[in-house]
Amino acid sequence: MNQDNQARSLVDLVAYQEAAVVSKTLIEKKVGTVSLFAFDKGQGLSEHTAPFDAMVCVLDGSAEITIAGEPFMVGAGEMIIMPANRPHSLKAVERFKMMLVMIRA
């Protein structure tokens, strides 16, 4: 049986690791990617920009996502869109898992 054709729990597909950020790419195509991330408390991504929109869907825990200097608290079951060409960063205020969807087209 093809494992790709089974229903899966997103939150269980990526595991926390102490003092680390763990990522797993689920789909990688020329037009975009879908990736899962697990951040230990206090871990994050430094400020950067991307030339395309990105959507964060929070699966577990919570994080502070800053977009163009404005902080947003996001938690499990919530999502936020990080617009193209606007600086953004992320910090896990507790252990935090997310799905990141980036569309390049």
C-alpha positions as CSV (number, residue, x, y, z in Angstrom):
1,M,0.0,0.0,0.0
2,N,1.3,3.5,-0.9
3,Q,1.9,5.4,2.3
4,D,1.3,8.7,0.5
5,N,-2.4,7.8,0.0
6,Q,-3.2,7.4,3.7
7,A,-4.8,9.9,6.1
8,R,-2.2,11.2,8.6
9,S,-2.1,13.4,11.6
10,L,0.0,16.4,10.7
11,V,1.1,17.0,14.3
12,D,2.6,13.5,14.5
13,L,4.6,13.8,11.3
14,V,7.3,16.0,12.9
15,A,8.9,15.5,16.3
16,Y,10.2,18.0,18.9
17,Q,13.9,17.9,19.6
18,E,15.5,19.7,22.6
19,A,17.0,23.1,21.7
20,A,16.3,22.6,18.0
21,V,14.1,23.4,15.0
22,V,13.1,20.3,13.0
23,S,11.6,20.5,9.5
24,K,10.0,18.0,7.1
25,T,9.0,18.8,3.6
26,L,5.8,17.1,2.5
27,I,5.4,18.6,-1.0
28,E,8.1,20.4,-3.1
29,K,7.1,21.6,-6.5
30,K,8.2,24.5,-8.7
31,V,5.0,26.4,-7.8
32,G,5.3,25.9,-4.1
33,T,6.1,23.9,-1.0
34,V,4.3,22.5,2.1
35,S,6.6,21.9,5.1
36,L,6.1,20.9,8.7
37,F,8.2,22.5,11.5
38,A,8.7,21.7,15.2
39,F,10.3,24.4,17.4
40,D,11.5,23.8,20.9
41,K,10.6,26.6,23.3
42,G,12.7,29.7,22.6
43,Q,13.7,28.6,19.2
44,G,12.8,30.6,16.1
45,L,13.6,32.0,12.7
46,S,15.5,35.3,12.4
47,E,14.0,38.2,10.4
48,H,14.0,37.6,6.6
49,T,11.9,38.3,3.6
50,A,10.6,36.0,0.8
51,P,9.5,37.0,-2.7
52,F,6.2,35.2,-2.3
53,D,3.4,34.8,0.2
54,A,3.6,32.2,2.9
55,M,0.9,30.8,5.1
56,V,1.6,29.5,8.6
57,C,-1.0,27.0,10.1
58,V,-0.3,26.4,13.8
59,L,-0.7,22.7,14.8
60,D,0.5,22.7,18.4
61,G,1.6,25.2,21.0
62,S,2.1,28.9,20.3
63,A,4.5,31.4,18.8
64,E,5.1,35.1,18.2
65,I,5.3,35.9,14.5
66,T,6.5,39.4,13.7
67,I,5.6,40.9,10.3
68,A,7.0,44.3,9.3
69,G,7.7,45.0,13.0
70,E,4.2,44.1,14.2
71,P,4.0,41.1,16.6
72,F,1.2,38.6,16.4
73,M,0.5,35.7,18.9
74,V,-0.7,32.6,17.1
75,G,-1.8,29.3,18.7
76,A,-3.0,25.9,17.7
77,G,-5.8,26.0,15.2
78,E,-4.9,29.5,14.0
79,M,-3.2,30.7,10.8
80,I,-1.5,33.8,9.6
81,I,-0.3,34.9,6.2
82,M,3.1,36.5,5.8
83,P,3.0,38.7,2.7
84,A,5.7,38.7,0.0
85,N,8.6,41.1,0.4
86,R,7.7,42.0,4.0
87,P,10.2,41.2,6.7
88,H,9.1,38.5,9.2
89,S,10.4,36.4,12.0
90,L,9.2,33.8,14.4
91,K,9.9,32.8,18.0
92,A,8.3,29.8,19.9
93,V,6.9,31.0,23.2
94,E,6.4,27.4,24.0
95,R,7.0,24.2,22.0
96,F,5.4,24.9,18.7
97,K,4.5,23.0,15.5
98,M,3.4,24.5,12.3
99,M,2.7,23.8,8.7
100,L,4.2,26.3,6.2
101,V,2.6,26.7,2.8
102,M,4.5,28.8,0.3
103,I,3.1,29.5,-3.2
104,R,5.5,30.8,-5.7
105,A,3.1,31.3,-8.7
